[in-house]
Amino acid sequence: MLSKKAQNLKPSPTLFLVAKAKELAAQGHDVISLTVGEPDWATFEIPSMAGIEAIQKNITKYTAAAGTVELRKVITERTKIDIGLDYTPAQVTVGSGAKFIILRPFRCFVIQEMKSLSIHLIGLVIQRWLS
């Protein structure tokens, strides 16, 4: 038997829109989908070659949740060059997907009494962002 929480799960609105865009495109409609943040063009050569090199060097395992130290170090260097802010790699977290990156810190800093209200509010912000 599924838990109450599992029974109340709703489909992802983003993935629903992805499926709808694919369905319309399959029907011959000219569709530009801005749903999941995936570009409509081929991956550029430099990241493609970096991916191939990583596979050839067997750099294919999961990384630390905050991102690799090497990547975080490069981010701190670029941040210093681009906008003059000085951070350490320990102060940088790398993530994938803007909704998660925005939601996670928000949920970490919300006091318990405000939890349901704040989650509702951030849900509305994300919902509007998707529409």
N, C-alpha and C positions, 0 to 999 in steps of 0.2 A: 504494500500500500504506500502510495506517495504521501509525503508530508504536506501539510496545509500550504506551506510556502511554495513547494514544487507545483501544487495544483493551481496556484495563483500566478504562475509565471506567464508572462505575455511575450509574444514574438518581438524581436528587435524591430523598431520602426525603420532603422537604417537598412537592415537586410530585406525587409518587406519592399522598400523602395528600390533596392538593387534588383530584386526579382521582377518588379513591375517594369523597370527600365529595360531589362533584358527581354521581357515579354513583348513590350512595345517595339523594340528594335527588331525582334524576330518577325513581327507583323509588318515590317517594312517602314516603320516610322523613323524619321531622323531624330535620334535621341542623344542628348548630351547629359550624361549622368554625373552629378556632383555629390553623390551619396557617400561613398566610402573613402574618398580621398585618393583613389587610384587614378593615375593619369591615363589618358587615352592614347598615349604614344609609347613607343618602345623605351626601355630603360637606356639611359645614356651610356656611352662606351666606358667611361672611367669606373662607375660603380659595377657595371657588368664584368669588367676585367678583374676588379677587386674581388667580386664574388667567386669567379672562376679560380682565381689565385688562392682564395681561402679554402675552397674545396680541394684543390690540389695539395695544399699544405695540411689538410685534415683539420682545419680550424672550423669545425662544424658543430661543436657542442653548445649547449645552453650557456649563456653568460650570466654574470651576477645580475640580480634584479635591478640594480642601479645603473647597469651598463659597465663595460670594461673600463679599467683604470686608464688604458691608453686613449680611449675615446673621450673620457671625461677630461683628461689632461689636454687634449687638443681643443676641446670646447672652452676650457679656461683660457688657453692661449689666444683663441680667436676672440673671446669676449673682451680680453684685455686690449687687443689690437683694435677691434671694431668699435667698442663703446667705452673703453677706458676703465672697466670694472675688473677688480682683481679678486678672483676666487681660487680656492684649492679644489682639486678633484673630489675631495670628500664632501664638498658643498654642492656638487652637481649630481643630478639624477637624470638618467636618460630613460625615456619610455616610448611606447608606441601607441598612437591613438590619442588625439587631443581630448576626447571626452573623459577618458580614464585619467589622464594627467591633470585635468582640471578638477574632477570629482574627488580623487583620492586625497589630496591635501585639504580640500574643503572639509571632508568628513573627519579628518584627523584633528582639526582645530575647533570643532563645534562642541559646545558643552552638551552634556547628556540631555538636559531638559529641552534643548532646542533641536534635538536630533531629527525627529520626524518632520518638523516644520522646515528645517534647513534642507533635508533631503528632498522634500517636496519642491522647495524653491529652486534648488539646483536642477532638479528634474525638469521644471518648467523652462529654465534657461536653456538646457540642452535640447528640449523639445522644440523650442523656438529656433534654436540654432539649426536644427535639422530641417525646419520647414522653410 
